[in-house]
Amino acid sequence: MRFASRSSNKPARLLAVLALGASAVLLVAEPDDPVAVAVSVSLAVPAAVLLILEIIRSERRRHLLAERELAEEAAALESLVASLGTIAATLDPHEIAEVTRREGERLFDARAELLSAEAASEPVDGEVLIPLRLREDDVELLRLVAARPLGRADIARALVLGDFAARVHESARLRVESEAREDERARLSSQLVTAEQDERRRLALHLHDTSVQALAGIALMLDAVQQSVADGRAEEAETVLASALRRLRETVRALRELSFELEPVVLRDQGFGPAVSALAEQLQRGGRTAFELDVDAADRLAEEAQAALYQIIREALHGAIRRGPPSRISVQVREVERGGFEALIADDAPGERRRASFEPIIERARTVSGETSIERGDGVGTTVRVRLPAYAARD
């Protein structure tokens, strides 16, 4: 705190000191002379009174100046608190630097400018550089150019302002990221529900068009067998019954394969690699498609991620066979940078231009925060690329 100097009215004080000194000299020189004593007393009393009054007036003036400086300091601190409140009320992290700049101009009656660390130079007279460290916005310094030199108290307030702005910026950034993650979680939850509904719908349509129709046909064939037996046509009944039995076995095998695809026991009991190999063997049965599998890296995935990736591969392989049949299908799972995983399913079947054909794959990938890209060849060949982040891929 800067206090005012003592009173500059020195002549009166000097005169009083001289009078006191003269009276002291007279008393020392003529201690027994009544006239000298009277003169000394007549000089000493007014001089002492004058000196006391001057001291009182000087101290009062000093106290008034100190009170004024304290009031100015309190006003400055109140203004700083108001500026901190203005910055804290800013919700957008990208606006905090600009609000801090305006508050710096208002607080210190100076021209304020935002600078990056690279653009900053050594301050000249009348300039002060205040660190903000808002690196996300490429702002690290606040330069104040004041008409009058800023004192130590002003610089301390500016440093408080800069440090507070940096903390508010970080809090606002974390709040925005938290809200974005919450929105993403809600979106993924909605997509998960939609994907489950679509999966149930696809499964119902598949069962209706395959197994239910087959069982209905078998029931009609058994009705014919019963009628043939009733009419005494035993040979005809035997032929129809054999055909019905053959179709029943095919239907049971199809249902078993469907059950395996939905929840393969080998995936749970033996791991990802054997499950994909069994799927490839099943699809290769009766066909000429060559499978190239390199999926050992998927064994390091979490159980949920393995199940989702298996279903993605299954959808991609069935899609390729429906378009083809292809002569070659390659399935590769590999670990990429930052602990993530990437799956590549490539085939040389005729290309598919309809994005709707790949929507089940895209939706399944989203349930585990995965990103999907489809690379189509020039009329032939399609590559499905699925990338899983580290936080979604591991336990």
C-alpha positions in Angstrom: 0.0 0.0 0.0 1.3 3.4 -1.0 0.8 6.1 1.6 1.1 9.9 1.1 4.3 11.6 2.3 4.3 13.9 5.2 3.0 17.5 5.0 5.1 19.7 2.7 4.4 22.8 4.9 7.9 22.8 6.3 8.4 26.6 7.1 6.0 26.6 10.0 7.6 23.5 11.5 11.1 24.8 10.9 10.2 28.1 12.6 8.8 26.2 15.6 11.9 24.1 15.9 14.1 27.2 15.7 12.1 28.9 18.4 12.4 25.9 20.7 16.1 25.8 20.0 16.5 29.5 20.8 14.7 29.1 24.1 16.8 26.1 25.0 20.0 28.2 24.2 18.8 31.0 26.4 18.1 28.7 29.3 21.4 27.1 29.0 23.3 30.4 28.6 21.5 32.4 31.4 19.8 29.9 33.7 19.7 32.5 36.6 18.6 35.5 34.6 14.8 36.0 35.1 14.6 38.0 31.8 16.2 35.2 29.9 13.9 32.7 31.5 10.9 34.7 30.6 12.0 35.2 27.0 12.7 31.5 26.7 9.3 30.5 28.0 7.6 33.1 25.8 9.4 31.6 22.8 9.0 27.9 23.8 5.3 27.8 24.6 4.0 29.2 21.2 6.6 27.2 19.3 5.6 24.0 21.1 1.9 24.7 20.4 2.7 25.5 16.8 4.7 22.4 16.4 2.0 20.2 17.9 -0.7 21.7 15.7 1.5 21.2 12.6 2.1 17.6 13.6 -1.6 17.0 14.1 -2.5 18.6 10.8 0.2 16.7 9.0 -1.0 13.3 10.4 -4.6 14.1 9.6 -3.7 14.9 6.0 -1.7 11.7 5.8 -4.6 9.6 7.2 -7.0 11.2 4.7 -4.7 10.4 1.8 -4.3 6.8 3.1 -8.1 6.4 3.4 -8.5 7.7 -0.1 -6.0 5.2 -1.4 -7.7 2.4 0.5 -11.1 3.4 -1.0 -9.5 3.4 -4.5 -8.0 0.0 -3.8 -11.4 -1.4 -2.6 -13.1 0.0 -5.7 -10.4 -1.7 -7.9 -10.9 -5.0 -6.1 -14.7 -4.7 -6.5 -14.2 -4.0 -10.2 -11.9 -7.1 -10.4 -14.6 -9.3 -8.7 -17.2 -8.0 -11.1 -14.9 -8.9 -14.1 -14.4 -12.3 -12.7 -18.1 -12.8 -12.4 -18.6 -11.6 -16.0 -16.0 -14.2 -17.2 -17.5 -17.0 -15.1 -20.9 -16.4 -16.6 -19.6 -17.0 -20.1 -20.8 -20.4 -21.2 -19.0 -20.8 -24.5 -15.3 -21.6 -24.0 -14.5 -19.9 -27.3 -15.8 -16.6 -26.0 -13.9 -16.5 -22.8 -10.7 -15.1 -24.3 -12.6 -12.2 -25.9 -14.5 -11.5 -22.7 -11.3 -11.4 -20.8 -9.8 -9.0 -23.3 -12.7 -6.6 -22.9 -12.6 -6.8 -19.1 -8.9 -6.1 -19.1 -9.5 -2.9 -21.1 -12.2 -1.9 -18.6 -10.3 -2.7 -15.5 -7.0 -1.0 -16.4 -8.1 1.6 -18.8 -5.7 0.1 -21.4 -5.7 -1.3 -24.9 -5.8 -5.1 -24.6 -4.8 -7.6 -27.3 -4.9 -11.4 -27.5 -1.6 -13.0 -28.7 -0.3 -16.5 -29.2 3.1 -17.5 -27.7 4.7 -17.4 -31.1 3.4 -13.9 -31.9 4.5 -12.4 -28.6 7.6 -10.2 -28.3 9.4 -8.6 -25.5 7.2 -5.9 -23.8 8.2 -2.3 -24.2 7.5 0.6 -21.9 3.9 0.8 -21.0 3.2 -2.8 -22.0 2.4 -5.8 -19.8 2.0 -9.4 -20.9 -0.4 -11.5 -18.9 -0.4 -15.3 -19.4 -3.8 -16.8 -20.2 -2.8 -20.3 -21.6 -6.0 -20.9 -23.5 -4.2 -23.3 -25.8 -7.3 -24.8 -27.4 -8.1 -21.4 -28.9 -4.4 -20.7 -29.7 -4.3 -17.9 -27.2 -1.7 -17.8 -24.5 -1.1 -14.1 -23.7 -3.0 -10.9 -23.0 -1.1 -7.7 -23.8 -2.1 -4.6 -22.0 -0.9 -1.2 -23.3 -1.8 1.5 -20.7 -1.5 5.2 -21.0 0.1 5.3 -17.5 2.5 2.7 -16.2 0.8 -0.1 -14.3 1.9 -0.6 -10.7 2.6 -3.8 -8.9 -1.0 -3.9 -7.5 -2.4 -3.5 -11.1 -0.1 -6.3 -12.4 -1.1 -8.6 -9.5 -4.8 -8.0 -10.4 -4.1 -8.7 -14.1 -2.4 -11.9 -13.2 -5.4 -13.0 -11.1 -7.6 -12.1 -14.0 -5.6 -14.2 -16.4 -5.3 -17.2 -14.1 -9.1 -17.1 -13.4 -9.9 -16.9 -17.2 -7.7 -19.9 -17.9 -9.5 -21.9 -15.2 -13.0 -20.9 -16.3 -12.0 -21.8 -19.9 -11.0 -25.3 -18.8 -14.2 -25.7 -16.8 -16.3 -24.6 -19.7 -14.4 -26.9 -22.1 -15.0 -29.9 -19.8 -18.6 -29.0 -19.4 -19.1 -28.9 -23.2 -17.3 -32.2 -23.6 -19.4 -33.7 -20.9 -22.6 -32.5 -22.6 -21.4 -33.8 -25.9 -20.6 -37.3 -24.4 -24.1 -37.3 -22.8 -25.7 -36.5 -26.1 -23.6 -39.2 -27.8 -24.6 -41.7 -25.1 -28.3 -40.9 -25.6 -27.8 -41.1 -29.4 -26.1 -44.5 -29.1 -28.8 -45.8 -26.8 -31.4 -44.8 -29.3 -29.5 -46.4 -32.1 -29.1 -49.6 -30.0 -32.8 -49.8 -29.4 -33.4 -49.2 -33.1 -30.8 -51.8 -34.1 -32.4 -54.4 -31.8 -35.8 -53.7 -33.2 -34.5 -54.0 -36.8 -32.7 -57.2 -35.9 -35.9 -58.7 -34.5 -37.8 -57.6 -37.6 -35.2 -59.2 -39.9 -35.2 -62.4 -37.8 -39.0 -62.6 -37.9 -39.0 -62.1 -41.7 -36.2 -64.6 -42.2 -38.0 -67.2 -40.1 -41.3 -66.6 -41.9 -39.8 -66.8 -45.4 -37.7 -69.9 -44.6 -38.4 -72.2 -41.7 -42.1 -71.4 -41.3 -42.8 -71.9 -45.0 -40.8 -75.1 -44.9 -42.7 -76.5 -41.9 -46.0 -75.5 -43.5 -45.0 -77.5 -46.6 -44.1 -80.4 -44.5 -47.5 -80.3 -42.7 -49.2 -80.4 -46.1 -47.0 -83.3 -47.1 -48.0 -85.2 -44.0 -51.6 -84.5 -44.7 -51.1 -86.1 -48.1 -49.4 -89.1 -46.5 -52.3 -89.6 -44.1 -54.8 -89.4 -47.0 -52.8 -91.9 -49.0 -52.7 -94.3 -46.1 -56.4 -94.0 -45.7 -56.9 -94.7 -49.4 -54.7 -97.7 -49.3 -51.9 -96.1 -51.4 -49.1 -97.3 -49.3 -46.3 -96.9 -51.9 -47.3 -93.3 -52.6 -47.5 -92.6 -48.9 -44.0 -93.9 -48.4 -42.6 -91.7 -51.1 -44.2 -88.5 -49.8 -43.2 -89.4 -46.2 -39.6 -89.8 -47.3 -39.7 -86.4 -49.0 -41.3 -84.8 -45.9 -38.6 -86.4 -43.7 -35.8 -85.0 -45.9 -37.3 -81.5 -45.9 -37.8 -81.7 -42.1 -34.1 -82.5 -41.7 -33.1 -79.6 -43.9 -35.3 -77.3 -41.9 -33.8 -78.5 -38.6 -30.3 -77.9 -40.0 -31.2 -74.4 -41.2 -32.6 -73.6 -37.8 -29.5 -75.0 -36.1 -27.3 -72.9 -38.4 -29.4 -69.8 -37.7 -29.0 -70.4 -33.9 -25.3 -70.8 -34.4 -25.1 -67.5 -36.2 -27.1 -65.6 -33.7 -25.1 -66.9 -30.7 -22.3 -69.2 -31.7 -21.4 -71.6 -28.9 -17.8 -71.8 -30.3 -17.4 -68.1 -29.9 -18.1 -68.4 -26.2 -16.2 -71.6 -25.6 -13.3 -71.5 -28.0 -12.8 -67.8 -29.0 -13.1 -65.5 -31.9 -10.8 -67.2 -34.4 -12.5 -70.6 -34.3 -15.9 -69.0 -34.5 -15.0 -67.1 -37.7 -13.4 -70.2 -39.1 -16.5 -72.3 -38.5 -18.6 -69.6 -40.1 -16.3 -69.6 -43.2 -16.5 -73.4 -43.4 -20.3 -73.3 -43.3 -20.5 -70.7 -46.0 -17.9 -72.5 -48.1 -19.9 -75.7 -48.1 -21.1 -76.4 -51.7 -19.3 -73.3 -53.0 -16.0 -72.3 -54.6 -15.3 -69.2 -52.5 -11.7 -69.1 -51.0 -11.5 -67.6 -47.5 -8.4 -65.8 -46.2 -8.7 -65.3 -42.4 -6.3 -63.3 -40.1 -8.4 -62.6 -37.0 -6.1 -63.6 -34.1 -5.8 -60.0 -32.9 -9.6 -60.0 -32.1 -8.9 -62.4 -29.1 -7.7 -59.2 -27.2 -11.1 -57.6 -27.6 -13.7 -57.4 -24.9 -16.5 -60.0 -25.0 -19.1 -57.5 -26.1 -16.9 -56.1 -28.8 -16.1 -59.7 -30.1 -19.8 -60.5 -30.3 -20.6 -57.2 -32.2 -17.6 -57.7 -34.6 -18.6 -61.3 -35.2 -22.1 -60.2 -36.3 -20.6 -57.5 -38.5 -18.4 -60.1 -40.3 -21.3 -62.4 -40.6 -23.5 -59.7 -42.2 -20.6 -58.7 -44.6 -20.0 -62.3 -45.7 -23.7 -63.0 -46.3 -23.9 -59.8 -48.3 -20.9 -60.7 -50.4 -22.4 -64.2 -51.2 -25.8 -62.7 -52.1 -24.1 -60.3 -54.6 -21.7 -63.0 -55.9 -20.8 -65.6 -55.3 -17.3 -64.2 -54.9 -14.2 -66.2 -55.7 -12.3 -64.8 -52.7 -13.1 -63.2 -49.4 -10.5 -61.8 -47.0 -11.2 -61.1 -43.3 -8.5 -59.4 -41.3 -8.6 -57.9 -37.7 -5.6 -55.9 -36.6 -4.6 -53.6 -33.8 -4.0 -50.0 -34.8 -2.5 -46.9 -33.1 -3.7 -45.8 -29.7 -5.0 -49.2 -28.8 -7.9 -49.4 -31.2 -8.8 -52.2 -33.6 -9.7 -52.4 -37.2 -11.5 -55.1 -39.2 -11.3 -55.4 -43.0 -13.7 -57.6 -44.9 -12.9 -57.6 -48.6 -14.5 -59.5 -51.5 -14.4 -59.6 -55.3 -18.1 -60.0 -55.8 -20.1 -57.6 -58.0 -20.2 -54.2 -56.3 -23.2 -53.1 -54.2 -24.3 -49.4 -54.8 -27.1 -49.4 -52.3 -26.1 -48.0 -49.0 -29.1 -49.6 -47.3 -27.5 -53.0 -47.8 -24.8 -51.9 -45.4 -27.0 -50.2 -42.8 -27.1 -53.3 -40.5 -23.3 -53.3 -40.4 -23.2 -49.6 -39.7 -25.7 -49.9 -36.9 -24.0 -52.8 -35.3 -20.7 -50.9 -35.3 -22.3 -47.9 -33.7 -23.5 -50.0 -30.7 -19.8 -50.3 -29.7 -18.8 -46.8 -30.8 -17.3 -48.1 -34.0 -16.9 -46.2 -37.3 -17.6 -47.9 -40.6 -16.5 -47.0 -44.1 -17.4 -48.8 -47.3 -14.9 -48.9 -50.2 -16.4 -49.9 -53.5 -14.3 -51.1 -56.4 -14.9 -50.2 -60.1 -17.9 -52.5 -60.6 -16.3 -55.4 -58.8 -15.2 -55.8 -55.2 -16.2 -54.2 -51.9 -14.2 -53.6 -48.7 -15.9 -53.0 -45.4 -13.7 -51.2 -42.9 -14.7 -51.1 -39.2 -12.7 -49.3 -36.6 -13.2 -49.7 -32.9 -11.8 -47.2 -30.4 -9.7 -48.5 -27.5 -12.2 -47.6 -24.8 -14.9 -49.6 -26.6 -12.8 -52.5 -27.6 -11.2 -53.5 -24.3 -12.6 -54.5 -20.9 
